[in-house]
Amino acid sequence: MIDAIGGPAVHTPDDPAKVKDAAKQFEALLIGQMMKSMHDADGGWLGTGDDQSSSSAMEYGQEIFAQSMAQNGGLGLANLVAKGLQK
């Protein structure tokens, strides 16, 4: 890869910002899977049946909500994961 100046980009796998971002993405995935399992267990939110289009919209909404939660602290797992990976 080439950086903004035109020289070779330096890859630092231990970059704390990248580790923190990866931890947040992991937490978002986990939250999303938890929400999906809650939704699937009852056959829909509040026990209602879903058609295909509302199911797709609900999955998208759950994904966005999970990402938002993880970016704003979520369950606190991202910090624990990042600390564990940085040691």
PyMOL Python script that loads the backbone (N, CA, C, O; Angstrom):
from pymol import cmd

cmd.read_pdbstr("""\
ATOM      1  N   MET A   1       0.829  -1.181   0.000  1.00  0.00           N
ATOM      2  CA  MET A   1       0.000   0.000   0.000  1.00  0.00           C
ATOM      3  C   MET A   1       0.876   1.248   0.000  1.00  0.00           C
ATOM      4  O   MET A   1       2.051   1.204   0.364  1.00  0.00           O
ATOM      5  N   ILE A   2       0.285   2.342  -0.410  1.00  0.00           N
ATOM      6  CA  ILE A   2       0.992   3.613  -0.462  1.00  0.00           C
ATOM      7  C   ILE A   2       0.279   4.592   0.457  1.00  0.00           C
ATOM      8  O   ILE A   2      -0.949   4.681   0.455  1.00  0.00           O
ATOM      9  N   ASP A   3       1.073   5.337   1.257  1.00  0.00           N
ATOM     10  CA  ASP A   3       0.451   6.304   2.158  1.00  0.00           C
ATOM     11  C   ASP A   3       0.144   7.606   1.424  1.00  0.00           C
ATOM     12  O   ASP A   3       0.360   7.701   0.216  1.00  0.00           O
ATOM     13  N   ALA A   4      -0.361   8.610   2.147  1.00  0.00           N
ATOM     14  CA  ALA A   4      -0.797   9.873   1.534  1.00  0.00           C
ATOM     15  C   ALA A   4       0.353  10.631   0.881  1.00  0.00           C
ATOM     16  O   ALA A   4       0.129  11.402  -0.052  1.00  0.00           O
ATOM     17  N   ILE A   5       1.565  10.427   1.350  1.00  0.00           N
ATOM     18  CA  ILE A   5       2.717  11.142   0.812  1.00  0.00           C
ATOM     19  C   ILE A   5       3.256  10.455  -0.438  1.00  0.00           C
ATOM     20  O   ILE A   5       3.985  11.079  -1.210  1.00  0.00           O
ATOM     21  N   GLY A   6       2.924   9.221  -0.651  1.00  0.00           N
ATOM     22  CA  GLY A   6       3.383   8.500  -1.824  1.00  0.00           C
ATOM     23  C   GLY A   6       4.389   7.422  -1.497  1.00  0.00           C
ATOM     24  O   GLY A   6       4.805   6.671  -2.379  1.00  0.00           O
ATOM     25  N   GLY A   7       4.785   7.337  -0.241  1.00  0.00           N
ATOM     26  CA  GLY A   7       5.721   6.301   0.185  1.00  0.00           C
ATOM     27  C   GLY A   7       4.965   5.060   0.616  1.00  0.00           C
ATOM     28  O   GLY A   7       3.735   5.058   0.664  1.00  0.00           O
ATOM     29  N   PRO A   8       5.701   4.004   0.931  1.00  0.00           N
ATOM     30  CA  PRO A   8       5.027   2.778   1.378  1.00  0.00           C
ATOM     31  C   PRO A   8       4.344   2.992   2.729  1.00  0.00           C
ATOM     32  O   PRO A   8       4.892   3.629   3.628  1.00  0.00           O
ATOM     33  N   ALA A   9       3.163   2.456   2.844  1.00  0.00           N
ATOM     34  CA  ALA A   9       2.407   2.583   4.091  1.00  0.00           C
ATOM     35  C   ALA A   9       2.991   1.639   5.128  1.00  0.00           C
ATOM     36  O   ALA A   9       3.385   0.517   4.809  1.00  0.00           O
ATOM     37  N   VAL A  10       3.043   2.092   6.348  1.00  0.00           N
ATOM     38  CA  VAL A  10       3.562   1.276   7.439  1.00  0.00           C
ATOM     39  C   VAL A  10       2.382   0.618   8.135  1.00  0.00           C
ATOM     40  O   VAL A  10       1.464   1.293   8.603  1.00  0.00           O
ATOM     41  N   HIS A  11       2.418  -0.692   8.196  1.00  0.00           N
ATOM     42  CA  HIS A  11       1.348  -1.439   8.861  1.00  0.00           C
ATOM     43  C   HIS A  11       1.807  -1.794  10.269  1.00  0.00           C
ATOM     44  O   HIS A  11       2.832  -2.450  10.453  1.00  0.00           O
ATOM     45  N   THR A  12       1.061  -1.367  11.228  1.00  0.00           N
ATOM     46  CA  THR A  12       1.350  -1.727  12.606  1.00  0.00           C
ATOM     47  C   THR A  12       0.170  -2.519  13.148  1.00  0.00           C
ATOM     48  O   THR A  12      -0.860  -1.944  13.500  1.00  0.00           O
ATOM     49  N   PRO A  13       0.317  -3.832  13.214  1.00  0.00           N
ATOM     50  CA  PRO A  13      -0.802  -4.663  13.671  1.00  0.00           C
ATOM     51  C   PRO A  13      -1.190  -4.391  15.117  1.00  0.00           C
ATOM     52  O   PRO A  13      -2.303  -4.718  15.527  1.00  0.00           O
ATOM     53  N   ASP A  14      -0.289  -3.800  15.895  1.00  0.00           N
ATOM     54  CA  ASP A  14      -0.577  -3.532  17.299  1.00  0.00           C
ATOM     55  C   ASP A  14      -1.129  -2.129  17.522  1.00  0.00           C
ATOM     56  O   ASP A  14      -1.230  -1.679  18.663  1.00  0.00           O
ATOM     57  N   ASP A  15      -1.485  -1.437  16.450  1.00  0.00           N
ATOM     58  CA  ASP A  15      -2.000  -0.079  16.561  1.00  0.00           C
ATOM     59  C   ASP A  15      -3.221  -0.085  17.484  1.00  0.00           C
ATOM     60  O   ASP A  15      -4.215  -0.744  17.182  1.00  0.00           O
ATOM     61  N   PRO A  16      -3.158   0.640  18.602  1.00  0.00           N
ATOM     62  CA  PRO A  16      -4.266   0.630  19.568  1.00  0.00           C
ATOM     63  C   PRO A  16      -5.609   1.035  18.969  1.00  0.00           C
ATOM     64  O   PRO A  16      -6.647   0.513  19.377  1.00  0.00           O
ATOM     65  N   ALA A  17      -5.605   1.955  18.011  1.00  0.00           N
ATOM     66  CA  ALA A  17      -6.870   2.372  17.392  1.00  0.00           C
ATOM     67  C   ALA A  17      -7.481   1.231  16.592  1.00  0.00           C
ATOM     68  O   ALA A  17      -8.698   1.045  16.605  1.00  0.00           O
ATOM     69  N   LYS A  18      -6.646   0.468  15.899  1.00  0.00           N
ATOM     70  CA  LYS A  18      -7.154  -0.668  15.120  1.00  0.00           C
ATOM     71  C   LYS A  18      -7.654  -1.781  16.039  1.00  0.00           C
ATOM     72  O   LYS A  18      -8.671  -2.416  15.762  1.00  0.00           O
ATOM     73  N   VAL A  19      -6.934  -2.008  17.126  1.00  0.00           N
ATOM     74  CA  VAL A  19      -7.354  -3.028  18.084  1.00  0.00           C
ATOM     75  C   VAL A  19      -8.695  -2.644  18.692  1.00  0.00           C
ATOM     76  O   VAL A  19      -9.590  -3.482  18.804  1.00  0.00           O
ATOM     77  N   LYS A  20      -8.838  -1.381  19.086  1.00  0.00           N
ATOM     78  CA  LYS A  20     -10.096  -0.897  19.676  1.00  0.00           C
ATOM     79  C   LYS A  20     -11.245  -1.017  18.676  1.00  0.00           C
ATOM     80  O   LYS A  20     -12.348  -1.424  19.041  1.00  0.00           O
ATOM     81  N   ASP A  21     -10.984  -0.659  17.398  1.00  0.00           N
ATOM     82  CA  ASP A  21     -12.010  -0.770  16.365  1.00  0.00           C
ATOM     83  C   ASP A  21     -12.427  -2.218  16.157  1.00  0.00           C
ATOM     84  O   ASP A  21     -13.617  -2.510  16.035  1.00  0.00           O
ATOM     85  N   ALA A  22     -11.464  -3.121  16.116  1.00  0.00           N
ATOM     86  CA  ALA A  22     -11.774  -4.544  15.949  1.00  0.00           C
ATOM     87  C   ALA A  22     -12.588  -5.061  17.130  1.00  0.00           C
ATOM     88  O   ALA A  22     -13.510  -5.858  16.952  1.00  0.00           O
ATOM     89  N   ALA A  23     -12.250  -4.610  18.332  1.00  0.00           N
ATOM     90  CA  ALA A  23     -12.999  -5.025  19.523  1.00  0.00           C
ATOM     91  C   ALA A  23     -14.437  -4.513  19.474  1.00  0.00           C
ATOM     92  O   ALA A  23     -15.365  -5.226  19.857  1.00  0.00           O
ATOM     93  N   LYS A  24     -14.622  -3.276  19.004  1.00  0.00           N
ATOM     94  CA  LYS A  24     -15.981  -2.726  18.872  1.00  0.00           C
ATOM     95  C   LYS A  24     -16.772  -3.488  17.821  1.00  0.00           C
ATOM     96  O   LYS A  24     -17.960  -3.748  18.012  1.00  0.00           O
ATOM     97  N   GLN A  25     -16.128  -3.852  16.709  1.00  0.00           N
ATOM     98  CA  GLN A  25     -16.810  -4.628  15.675  1.00  0.00           C
ATOM     99  C   GLN A  25     -17.223  -5.995  16.215  1.00  0.00           C
ATOM    100  O   GLN A  25     -18.314  -6.481  15.919  1.00  0.00           O
ATOM    101  N   PHE A  26     -16.342  -6.614  17.010  1.00  0.00           N
ATOM    102  CA  PHE A  26     -16.664  -7.903  17.626  1.00  0.00           C
ATOM    103  C   PHE A  26     -17.866  -7.760  18.559  1.00  0.00           C
ATOM    104  O   PHE A  26     -18.779  -8.586  18.538  1.00  0.00           O
ATOM    105  N   GLU A  27     -17.858  -6.702  19.382  1.00  0.00           N
ATOM    106  CA  GLU A  27     -18.972  -6.495  20.303  1.00  0.00           C
ATOM    107  C   GLU A  27     -20.272  -6.244  19.538  1.00  0.00           C
ATOM    108  O   GLU A  27     -21.326  -6.740  19.936  1.00  0.00           O
ATOM    109  N   ALA A  28     -20.209  -5.485  18.452  1.00  0.00           N
ATOM    110  CA  ALA A  28     -21.401  -5.234  17.636  1.00  0.00           C
ATOM    111  C   ALA A  28     -21.941  -6.532  17.065  1.00  0.00           C
ATOM    112  O   ALA A  28     -23.152  -6.749  17.045  1.00  0.00           O
ATOM    113  N   LEU A  29     -21.052  -7.391  16.601  1.00  0.00           N
ATOM    114  CA  LEU A  29     -21.469  -8.692  16.074  1.00  0.00           C
ATOM    115  C   LEU A  29     -22.142  -9.523  17.156  1.00  0.00           C
ATOM    116  O   LEU A  29     -23.172 -10.152  16.914  1.00  0.00           O
ATOM    117  N   LEU A  30     -21.561  -9.524  18.340  1.00  0.00           N
ATOM    118  CA  LEU A  30     -22.122 -10.276  19.455  1.00  0.00           C
ATOM    119  C   LEU A  30     -23.498  -9.749  19.851  1.00  0.00           C
ATOM    120  O   LEU A  30     -24.430 -10.528  20.051  1.00  0.00           O
ATOM    121  N   ILE A  31     -23.627  -8.435  19.963  1.00  0.00           N
ATOM    122  CA  ILE A  31     -24.925  -7.835  20.310  1.00  0.00           C
ATOM    123  C   ILE A  31     -25.957  -8.163  19.236  1.00  0.00           C
ATOM    124  O   ILE A  31     -27.099  -8.496  19.550  1.00  0.00           O
ATOM    125  N   GLY A  32     -25.556  -8.068  17.978  1.00  0.00           N
ATOM    126  CA  GLY A  32     -26.459  -8.394  16.873  1.00  0.00           C
ATOM    127  C   GLY A  32     -26.937  -9.831  16.924  1.00  0.00           C
ATOM    128  O   GLY A  32     -28.112 -10.107  16.680  1.00  0.00           O
ATOM    129  N   GLN A  33     -26.036 -10.746  17.239  1.00  0.00           N
ATOM    130  CA  GLN A  33     -26.417 -12.156  17.329  1.00  0.00           C
ATOM    131  C   GLN A  33     -27.352 -12.407  18.510  1.00  0.00           C
ATOM    132  O   GLN A  33     -28.267 -13.225  18.422  1.00  0.00           O
ATOM    133  N   MET A  34     -27.116 -11.700  19.610  1.00  0.00           N
ATOM    134  CA  MET A  34     -28.015 -11.834  20.763  1.00  0.00           C
ATOM    135  C   MET A  34     -29.417 -11.348  20.400  1.00  0.00           C
ATOM    136  O   MET A  34     -30.415 -11.986  20.738  1.00  0.00           O
ATOM    137  N   MET A  35     -29.478 -10.206  19.704  1.00  0.00           N
ATOM    138  CA  MET A  35     -30.780  -9.669  19.304  1.00  0.00           C
ATOM    139  C   MET A  35     -31.474 -10.604  18.319  1.00  0.00           C
ATOM    140  O   MET A  35     -32.687 -10.802  18.392  1.00  0.00           O
ATOM    141  N   LYS A  36     -30.703 -11.178  17.402  1.00  0.00           N
ATOM    142  CA  LYS A  36     -31.285 -12.097  16.415  1.00  0.00           C
ATOM    143  C   LYS A  36     -31.845 -13.331  17.107  1.00  0.00           C
ATOM    144  O   LYS A  36     -32.927 -13.801  16.757  1.00  0.00           O
ATOM    145  N   SER A  37     -31.125 -13.854  18.078  1.00  0.00           N
ATOM    146  CA  SER A  37     -31.626 -15.044  18.770  1.00  0.00           C
ATOM    147  C   SER A  37     -32.879 -14.733  19.591  1.00  0.00           C
ATOM    148  O   SER A  37     -33.767 -15.578  19.707  1.00  0.00           O
ATOM    149  N   MET A  38     -32.956 -13.527  20.162  1.00  0.00           N
ATOM    150  CA  MET A  38     -34.175 -13.144  20.882  1.00  0.00           C
ATOM    151  C   MET A  38     -35.350 -13.023  19.913  1.00  0.00           C
ATOM    152  O   MET A  38     -36.468 -13.434  20.225  1.00  0.00           O
ATOM    153  N   HIS A  39     -35.089 -12.462  18.750  1.00  0.00           N
ATOM    154  CA  HIS A  39     -36.135 -12.275  17.743  1.00  0.00           C
ATOM    155  C   HIS A  39     -36.606 -13.627  17.222  1.00  0.00           C
ATOM    156  O   HIS A  39     -37.808 -13.850  17.072  1.00  0.00           O
ATOM    157  N   ASP A  40     -35.664 -14.534  16.945  1.00  0.00           N
ATOM    158  CA  ASP A  40     -35.997 -15.842  16.384  1.00  0.00           C
ATOM    159  C   ASP A  40     -36.703 -16.744  17.393  1.00  0.00           C
ATOM    160  O   ASP A  40     -37.511 -17.587  17.003  1.00  0.00           O
ATOM    161  N   ALA A  41     -36.412 -16.581  18.673  1.00  0.00           N
ATOM    162  CA  ALA A  41     -36.982 -17.457  19.701  1.00  0.00           C
ATOM    163  C   ALA A  41     -38.496 -17.341  19.779  1.00  0.00           C
ATOM    164  O   ALA A  41     -39.177 -18.337  20.023  1.00  0.00           O
ATOM    165  N   ASP A  42     -39.032 -16.153  19.579  1.00  0.00           N
ATOM    166  CA  ASP A  42     -40.469 -15.940  19.699  1.00  0.00           C
ATOM    167  C   ASP A  42     -41.175 -15.902  18.353  1.00  0.00           C
ATOM    168  O   ASP A  42     -42.395 -15.745  18.308  1.00  0.00           O
ATOM    169  N   GLY A  43     -40.451 -16.039  17.276  1.00  0.00           N
ATOM    170  CA  GLY A  43     -41.064 -15.949  15.964  1.00  0.00           C
ATOM    171  C   GLY A  43     -41.317 -14.506  15.549  1.00  0.00           C
ATOM    172  O   GLY A  43     -42.085 -14.253  14.621  1.00  0.00           O
ATOM    173  N   GLY A  44     -40.694 -13.585  16.211  1.00  0.00           N
ATOM    174  CA  GLY A  44     -40.867 -12.171  15.891  1.00  0.00           C
ATOM    175  C   GLY A  44     -40.918 -11.364  17.165  1.00  0.00           C
ATOM    176  O   GLY A  44     -41.206 -11.899  18.235  1.00  0.00           O
ATOM    177  N   TRP A  45     -40.639 -10.076  17.058  1.00  0.00           N
ATOM    178  CA  TRP A  45     -40.729  -9.211  18.216  1.00  0.00           C
ATOM    179  C   TRP A  45     -42.189  -9.137  18.658  1.00  0.00           C
ATOM    180  O   TRP A  45     -43.091  -9.012  17.830  1.00  0.00           O
ATOM    181  N   LEU A  46     -42.404  -9.213  19.931  1.00  0.00           N
ATOM    182  CA  LEU A  46     -43.734  -9.146  20.529  1.00  0.00           C
ATOM    183  C   LEU A  46     -44.642 -10.278  20.061  1.00  0.00           C
ATOM    184  O   LEU A  46     -45.866 -10.162  20.114  1.00  0.00           O
ATOM    185  N   GLY A  47     -44.037 -11.374  19.602  1.00  0.00           N
ATOM    186  CA  GLY A  47     -44.801 -12.538  19.219  1.00  0.00           C
ATOM    187  C   GLY A  47     -45.520 -12.433  17.889  1.00  0.00           C
ATOM    188  O   GLY A  47     -46.353 -13.286  17.585  1.00  0.00           O
ATOM    189  N   THR A  48     -45.230 -11.422  17.084  1.00  0.00           N
ATOM    190  CA  THR A  48     -45.907 -11.272  15.799  1.00  0.00           C
ATOM    191  C   THR A  48     -45.173 -12.050  14.726  1.00  0.00           C
ATOM    192  O   THR A  48     -43.954 -12.209  14.780  1.00  0.00           O
ATOM    193  N   GLY A  49     -45.913 -12.527  13.765  1.00  0.00           N
ATOM    194  CA  GLY A  49     -45.308 -13.187  12.620  1.00  0.00           C
ATOM    195  C   GLY A  49     -44.741 -12.152  11.671  1.00  0.00           C
ATOM    196  O   GLY A  49     -45.287 -11.056  11.552  1.00  0.00           O
ATOM    197  N   ASP A  50     -43.658 -12.483  10.999  1.00  0.00           N
ATOM    198  CA  ASP A  50     -43.015 -11.544  10.084  1.00  0.00           C
ATOM    199  C   ASP A  50     -43.073 -12.088   8.667  1.00  0.00           C
ATOM    200  O   ASP A  50     -42.984 -13.296   8.448  1.00  0.00           O
ATOM    201  N   ASP A  51     -43.224 -11.180   7.703  1.00  0.00           N
ATOM    202  CA  ASP A  51     -43.054 -11.581   6.323  1.00  0.00           C
ATOM    203  C   ASP A  51     -41.595 -11.327   5.942  1.00  0.00           C
ATOM    204  O   ASP A  51     -40.831 -10.798   6.749  1.00  0.00           O
ATOM    205  N   GLN A  52     -41.205 -11.695   4.730  1.00  0.00           N
ATOM    206  CA  GLN A  52     -39.809 -11.608   4.308  1.00  0.00           C
ATOM    207  C   GLN A  52     -39.274 -10.180   4.332  1.00  0.00           C
ATOM    208  O   GLN A  52     -38.155  -9.954   4.792  1.00  0.00           O
ATOM    209  N   SER A  53     -40.043  -9.218   3.848  1.00  0.00           N
ATOM    210  CA  SER A  53     -39.552  -7.841   3.789  1.00  0.00           C
ATOM    211  C   SER A  53     -39.407  -7.232   5.179  1.00  0.00           C
ATOM    212  O   SER A  53     -38.435  -6.523   5.440  1.00  0.00           O
ATOM    213  N   SER A  54     -40.339  -7.490   6.061  1.00  0.00           N
ATOM    214  CA  SER A  54     -40.205  -6.935   7.413  1.00  0.00           C
ATOM    215  C   SER A  54     -39.080  -7.635   8.166  1.00  0.00           C
ATOM    216  O   SER A  54     -38.433  -7.028   9.020  1.00  0.00           O
ATOM    217  N   SER A  55     -38.845  -8.897   7.857  1.00  0.00           N
ATOM    218  CA  SER A  55     -37.739  -9.615   8.474  1.00  0.00           C
ATOM    219  C   SER A  55     -36.402  -9.017   8.055  1.00  0.00           C
ATOM    220  O   SER A  55     -35.508  -8.854   8.886  1.00  0.00           O
ATOM    221  N   SER A  56     -36.258  -8.691   6.778  1.00  0.00           N
ATOM    222  CA  SER A  56     -35.022  -8.069   6.287  1.00  0.00           C
ATOM    223  C   SER A  56     -34.827  -6.693   6.907  1.00  0.00           C
ATOM    224  O   SER A  56     -33.718  -6.341   7.309  1.00  0.00           O
ATOM    225  N   ALA A  57     -35.891  -5.924   6.983  1.00  0.00           N
ATOM    226  CA  ALA A  57     -35.815  -4.593   7.591  1.00  0.00           C
ATOM    227  C   ALA A  57     -35.457  -4.701   9.069  1.00  0.00           C
ATOM    228  O   ALA A  57     -34.676  -3.895   9.574  1.00  0.00           O
ATOM    229  N   MET A  58     -36.009  -5.670   9.758  1.00  0.00           N
ATOM    230  CA  MET A  58     -35.718  -5.858  11.179  1.00  0.00           C
ATOM    231  C   MET A  58     -34.261  -6.257  11.370  1.00  0.00           C
ATOM    232  O   MET A  58     -33.602  -5.757  12.282  1.00  0.00           O
ATOM    233  N   GLU A  59     -33.747  -7.148  10.525  1.00  0.00           N
ATOM    234  CA  GLU A  59     -32.350  -7.554  10.635  1.00  0.00           C
ATOM    235  C   GLU A  59     -31.419  -6.371  10.408  1.00  0.00           C
ATOM    236  O   GLU A  59     -30.420  -6.219  11.111  1.00  0.00           O
ATOM    237  N   TYR A  60     -31.742  -5.538   9.434  1.00  0.00           N
ATOM    238  CA  TYR A  60     -30.927  -4.350   9.164  1.00  0.00           C
ATOM    239  C   TYR A  60     -30.972  -3.396  10.365  1.00  0.00           C
ATOM    240  O   TYR A  60     -29.943  -2.864  10.782  1.00  0.00           O
ATOM    241  N   GLY A  61     -32.150  -3.189  10.904  1.00  0.00           N
ATOM    242  CA  GLY A  61     -32.300  -2.322  12.070  1.00  0.00           C
ATOM    243  C   GLY A  61     -31.529  -2.851  13.273  1.00  0.00           C
ATOM    244  O   GLY A  61     -30.903  -2.086  14.006  1.00  0.00           O
ATOM    245  N   GLN A  62     -31.579  -4.155  13.468  1.00  0.00           N
ATOM    246  CA  GLN A  62     -30.850  -4.761  14.577  1.00  0.00           C
ATOM    247  C   GLN A  62     -29.346  -4.580  14.402  1.00  0.00           C
ATOM    248  O   GLN A  62     -28.633  -4.306  15.367  1.00  0.00           O
ATOM    249  N   GLU A  63     -28.867  -4.732  13.176  1.00  0.00           N
ATOM    250  CA  GLU A  63     -27.441  -4.570  12.893  1.00  0.00           C
ATOM    251  C   GLU A  63     -26.981  -3.140  13.180  1.00  0.00           C
ATOM    252  O   GLU A  63     -25.950  -2.928  13.819  1.00  0.00           O
ATOM    253  N   ILE A  64     -27.750  -2.167  12.705  1.00  0.00           N
ATOM    254  CA  ILE A  64     -27.404  -0.763  12.934  1.00  0.00           C
ATOM    255  C   ILE A  64     -27.454  -0.442  14.426  1.00  0.00           C
ATOM    256  O   ILE A  64     -26.573   0.246  14.942  1.00  0.00           O
ATOM    257  N   PHE A  65     -28.469  -0.932  15.114  1.00  0.00           N
ATOM    258  CA  PHE A  65     -28.598  -0.706  16.552  1.00  0.00           C
ATOM    259  C   PHE A  65     -27.423  -1.319  17.309  1.00  0.00           C
ATOM    260  O   PHE A  65     -26.876  -0.701  18.222  1.00  0.00           O
ATOM    261  N   ALA A  66     -27.036  -2.537  16.927  1.00  0.00           N
ATOM    262  CA  ALA A  66     -25.915  -3.212  17.585  1.00  0.00           C
ATOM    263  C   ALA A  66     -24.615  -2.449  17.358  1.00  0.00           C
ATOM    264  O   ALA A  66     -23.813  -2.315  18.282  1.00  0.00           O
ATOM    265  N   GLN A  67     -24.393  -1.946  16.142  1.00  0.00           N
ATOM    266  CA  GLN A  67     -23.185  -1.170  15.852  1.00  0.00           C
ATOM    267  C   GLN A  67     -23.168   0.121  16.661  1.00  0.00           C
ATOM    268  O   GLN A  67     -22.132   0.516  17.197  1.00  0.00           O
ATOM    269  N   SER A  68     -24.304   0.761  16.741  1.00  0.00           N
ATOM    270  CA  SER A  68     -24.415   2.005  17.502  1.00  0.00           C
ATOM    271  C   SER A  68     -24.143   1.761  18.982  1.00  0.00           C
ATOM    272  O   SER A  68     -23.434   2.533  19.628  1.00  0.00           O
ATOM    273  N   MET A  69     -24.707   0.688  19.510  1.00  0.00           N
ATOM    274  CA  MET A  69     -24.468   0.352  20.915  1.00  0.00           C
ATOM    275  C   MET A  69     -22.993   0.111  21.170  1.00  0.00           C
ATOM    276  O   MET A  69     -22.437   0.626  22.141  1.00  0.00           O
ATOM    277  N   ALA A  70     -22.354  -0.667  20.307  1.00  0.00           N
ATOM    278  CA  ALA A  70     -20.942  -1.003  20.492  1.00  0.00           C
ATOM    279  C   ALA A  70     -20.058   0.236  20.391  1.00  0.00           C
ATOM    280  O   ALA A  70     -19.079   0.353  21.128  1.00  0.00           O
ATOM    281  N   GLN A  71     -20.385   1.156  19.496  1.00  0.00           N
ATOM    282  CA  GLN A  71     -19.589   2.380  19.344  1.00  0.00           C
ATOM    283  C   GLN A  71     -19.719   3.303  20.551  1.00  0.00           C
ATOM    284  O   GLN A  71     -18.851   4.142  20.794  1.00  0.00           O
ATOM    285  N   ASN A  72     -20.801   3.146  21.301  1.00  0.00           N
ATOM    286  CA  ASN A  72     -21.057   4.024  22.444  1.00  0.00           C
ATOM    287  C   ASN A  72     -20.956   3.305  23.790  1.00  0.00           C
ATOM    288  O   ASN A  72     -21.623   3.680  24.754  1.00  0.00           O
ATOM    289  N   GLY A  73     -20.135   2.291  23.846  1.00  0.00           N
ATOM    290  CA  GLY A  73     -19.902   1.603  25.120  1.00  0.00           C
ATOM    291  C   GLY A  73     -20.508   0.219  25.202  1.00  0.00           C
ATOM    292  O   GLY A  73     -19.957  -0.664  25.858  1.00  0.00           O
ATOM    293  N   GLY A  74     -21.628   0.024  24.550  1.00  0.00           N
ATOM    294  CA  GLY A  74     -22.268  -1.292  24.493  1.00  0.00           C
ATOM    295  C   GLY A  74     -22.360  -1.979  25.835  1.00  0.00           C
ATOM    296  O   GLY A  74     -22.838  -1.398  26.809  1.00  0.00           O
ATOM    297  N   LEU A  75     -21.905  -3.205  25.885  1.00  0.00           N
ATOM    298  CA  LEU A  75     -21.926  -4.010  27.102  1.00  0.00           C
ATOM    299  C   LEU A  75     -20.610  -3.906  27.860  1.00  0.00           C
ATOM    300  O   LEU A  75     -20.453  -4.518  28.917  1.00  0.00           O
ATOM    301  N   GLY A  76     -19.669  -3.140  27.329  1.00  0.00           N
ATOM    302  CA  GLY A  76     -18.367  -2.995  27.963  1.00  0.00           C
ATOM    303  C   GLY A  76     -17.367  -4.053  27.545  1.00  0.00           C
ATOM    304  O   GLY A  76     -16.252  -4.097  28.064  1.00  0.00           O
ATOM    305  N   LEU A  77     -17.757  -4.904  26.613  1.00  0.00           N
ATOM    306  CA  LEU A  77     -16.871  -5.982  26.191  1.00  0.00           C
ATOM    307  C   LEU A  77     -15.727  -5.490  25.311  1.00  0.00           C
ATOM    308  O   LEU A  77     -14.631  -6.049  25.353  1.00  0.00           O
ATOM    309  N   ALA A  78     -15.968  -4.455  24.519  1.00  0.00           N
ATOM    310  CA  ALA A  78     -14.930  -3.968  23.610  1.00  0.00           C
ATOM    311  C   ALA A  78     -13.694  -3.536  24.385  1.00  0.00           C
ATOM    312  O   ALA A  78     -12.572  -3.817  23.964  1.00  0.00           O
ATOM    313  N   ASN A  79     -13.885  -2.862  25.500  1.00  0.00           N
ATOM    314  CA  ASN A  79     -12.741  -2.431  26.313  1.00  0.00           C
ATOM    315  C   ASN A  79     -11.980  -3.628  26.875  1.00  0.00           C
ATOM    316  O   ASN A  79     -10.749  -3.628  26.893  1.00  0.00           O
ATOM    317  N   LEU A  80     -12.704  -4.644  27.332  1.00  0.00           N
ATOM    318  CA  LEU A  80     -12.054  -5.833  27.873  1.00  0.00           C
ATOM    319  C   LEU A  80     -11.271  -6.577  26.792  1.00  0.00           C
ATOM    320  O   LEU A  80     -10.144  -7.017  27.017  1.00  0.00           O
ATOM    321  N   VAL A  81     -11.885  -6.710  25.619  1.00  0.00           N
ATOM    322  CA  VAL A  81     -11.219  -7.405  24.508  1.00  0.00           C
ATOM    323  C   VAL A  81      -9.978  -6.630  24.078  1.00  0.00           C
ATOM    324  O   VAL A  81      -8.917  -7.222  23.879  1.00  0.00           O
ATOM    325  N   ALA A  82     -10.099  -5.315  23.933  1.00  0.00           N
ATOM    326  CA  ALA A  82      -8.967  -4.493  23.506  1.00  0.00           C
ATOM    327  C   ALA A  82      -7.829  -4.585  24.516  1.00  0.00           C
ATOM    328  O   ALA A  82      -6.672  -4.719  24.118  1.00  0.00           O
ATOM    329  N   LYS A  83      -8.123  -4.516  25.803  1.00  0.00           N
ATOM    330  CA  LYS A  83      -7.085  -4.621  26.826  1.00  0.00           C
ATOM    331  C   LYS A  83      -6.397  -5.979  26.763  1.00  0.00           C
ATOM    332  O   LYS A  83      -5.179  -6.073  26.913  1.00  0.00           O
ATOM    333  N   GLY A  84      -7.183  -7.028  26.542  1.00  0.00           N
ATOM    334  CA  GLY A  84      -6.618  -8.366  26.443  1.00  0.00           C
ATOM    335  C   GLY A  84      -5.719  -8.532  25.227  1.00  0.00           C
ATOM    336  O   GLY A  84      -4.705  -9.227  25.295  1.00  0.00           O
ATOM    337  N   LEU A  85      -6.078  -7.907  24.127  1.00  0.00           N
ATOM    338  CA  LEU A  85      -5.280  -8.031  22.908  1.00  0.00           C
ATOM    339  C   LEU A  85      -4.028  -7.163  22.948  1.00  0.00           C
ATOM    340  O   LEU A  85      -3.047  -7.480  22.276  1.00  0.00           O
ATOM    341  N   GLN A  86      -4.037  -6.089  23.708  1.00  0.00           N
ATOM    342  CA  GLN A  86      -2.898  -5.185  23.744  1.00  0.00           C
ATOM    343  C   GLN A  86      -1.823  -5.631  24.707  1.00  0.00           C
ATOM    344  O   GLN A  86      -0.728  -5.069  24.695  1.00  0.00           O
ATOM    345  N   LYS A  87      -2.087  -6.607  25.531  1.00  0.00           N
ATOM    346  CA  LYS A  87      -1.067  -7.080  26.492  1.00  0.00           C
ATOM    347  C   LYS A  87      -0.101  -8.025  25.840  1.00  0.00           C
ATOM    348  O   LYS A  87       0.818  -8.518  26.495  1.00  0.00           O
TER     349      LYS A  87
END
""", "prot")
cmd.dss("prot")
cmd.show_as("cartoon", "prot")
cmd.util.cbc("prot")
cmd.orient("prot")
